[in-house]
Every structure is written in structure tokens, then in C-alpha cells.
Amino acid sequence: MKKVYLGTITGLLLGLLDGLSAIPNPEAQEMLMTIIISASIKGVITGVIVGLIAGKVTSVSHNVIMGAVVSVILSALAAIPSGAYFEIIVPGIIIGIVLGFVVGRYGK
């Protein structure tokens, strides 16, 4: 599968899981749909960027690092309105690392 397509699909799925991880948080219940949609969009954007970068770089470790960097930047931007930096950035980093690995390892 092409790296951009793989990045987009994987980013969407991981972003959806990231958004759904807010379900147990009672403070997030009133904004749950917004959180799920924005996390999914953030995952798709990260996936597209990582897929584009992975098309030019063949090293899996570079893709993992770029996935983490891109996702930290997007997660920090998403965390500004709420101020919940830790709760948003840490799962974002994990998603970026996994996304970079999947795209770098399995993309063609």
C-alpha cells in the first residue's frame, strides 16, 4: 500500500482511538464528539504528513522520529484552547510513534 494512503488510514484509526480514550474522563463528556472528531482529523493530518515524508526517507527510525515531531506539534496546537497539555500531547506522541513505525515498515 502506498505510504500516504497507509498513513491516512492508520492516522484515522489511531486518531479515532485517541478520541475514544476520552470517554472515561468525566470532564470531557460534554465535548466528547468534538474531541473524537478533532483527534481523528489530527490523526489524518499526521498520517498524510508522515506518509509524504516516508516517501522520501527510507529509514524506519527517521519516520518514527518525524511521526513523533509532527504529532507533538499538532497535539500542542490542539491543547492550547483547553490547557490540558499532558492529556493531549502524551497520547499524541504515542500515536505519532506508532504511525511512523507502521508507515515506515509496511508502506511501499
C-alpha positions as CSV (number, residue, x, y, z in Angstrom):
1,M,0.0,0.0,0.0
2,K,1.3,3.4,-0.8
3,K,2.8,5.3,2.2
4,V,0.4,8.3,2.0
5,Y,-2.7,6.1,1.9
6,L,-1.4,3.8,4.6
7,G,-0.6,6.9,6.7
8,T,-4.0,8.4,6.2
9,I,-5.9,5.2,7.1
10,T,-3.7,4.4,10.1
11,G,-3.8,8.0,11.2
12,L,-7.6,8.0,11.1
13,L,-7.9,4.8,13.1
14,L,-5.3,5.8,15.7
15,G,-6.9,9.3,15.9
16,L,-10.3,7.7,16.5
17,L,-8.8,5.6,19.2
18,D,-7.2,8.7,20.7
19,G,-10.5,10.5,20.8
20,L,-12.4,7.5,22.2
21,S,-9.8,7.4,25.0
22,A,-11.5,10.5,26.5
23,I,-14.7,8.5,27.3
24,P,-13.7,7.6,30.9
25,N,-12.9,11.3,31.7
26,P,-15.9,12.8,33.3
27,E,-14.7,16.4,32.5
28,A,-14.7,15.6,28.7
29,Q,-18.3,14.2,28.5
30,E,-19.9,17.3,27.3
31,M,-17.3,17.8,24.5
32,L,-16.9,14.1,23.6
33,M,-17.9,14.3,19.9
34,T,-15.7,17.4,19.4
35,I,-12.8,15.5,20.9
36,I,-13.3,12.4,18.8
37,I,-13.7,14.4,15.6
38,S,-10.7,16.7,16.2
39,A,-8.5,13.7,17.3
40,S,-9.4,11.9,14.1
41,I,-8.6,14.9,12.0
42,K,-5.3,15.4,13.8
43,G,-4.5,11.7,13.1
44,V,-5.3,12.0,9.4
45,I,-3.2,15.2,9.1
46,T,-0.3,13.5,10.9
47,G,-0.7,10.4,8.7
48,V,-0.6,12.4,5.5
49,I,2.5,14.3,6.6
50,V,4.3,11.2,7.8
51,G,3.3,9.4,4.6
52,L,4.7,12.2,2.5
53,I,7.9,12.2,4.5
54,A,8.2,8.4,4.4
55,G,8.0,8.6,0.6
56,K,11.3,10.4,0.6
57,V,13.0,8.8,3.6
58,T,13.5,5.1,3.8
59,S,14.7,4.8,7.4
60,V,12.0,3.5,9.8
61,S,13.7,5.3,12.7
62,H,13.5,8.6,10.8
63,N,9.8,8.0,10.2
64,V,9.2,7.3,13.8
65,I,11.0,10.5,14.9
66,M,9.1,12.5,12.3
67,G,5.8,11.0,13.4
68,A,6.6,12.0,17.0
69,V,7.6,15.5,16.0
70,V,4.6,16.2,13.7
71,S,2.2,14.8,16.3
72,V,3.8,16.8,19.2
73,I,3.3,20.0,17.1
74,L,-0.3,19.2,16.2
75,S,-1.1,18.0,19.7
76,A,0.3,21.1,21.3
77,L,-1.8,23.2,18.9
78,A,-4.9,21.2,19.9
79,A,-4.1,21.5,23.6
80,I,-3.9,25.3,23.6
81,P,-7.7,26.0,24.0
82,S,-8.2,23.6,26.8
83,G,-4.8,23.9,28.6
84,A,-4.8,20.1,29.0
85,Y,-1.3,19.7,27.5
86,F,-0.3,16.4,29.2
87,E,-3.6,14.7,28.5
88,I,-3.4,15.6,24.8
89,I,0.3,15.6,24.0
90,V,1.2,12.2,25.5
91,P,-1.3,10.1,23.6
92,G,-0.4,12.2,20.5
93,I,3.3,11.3,20.8
94,I,2.4,7.6,21.1
95,I,0.2,7.8,18.1
96,G,2.9,9.6,16.1
97,I,5.5,7.0,17.0
98,V,3.2,4.1,16.1
99,L,2.1,5.8,12.9
100,G,5.7,6.5,11.9
101,F,6.6,2.9,12.5
102,V,3.7,1.4,10.6
103,V,4.2,3.7,7.6
104,G,7.9,3.2,7.5
105,R,7.8,-0.5,8.0
106,Y,4.8,-1.6,5.9
107,G,4.4,1.2,3.3
108,K,5.6,0.7,-0.2
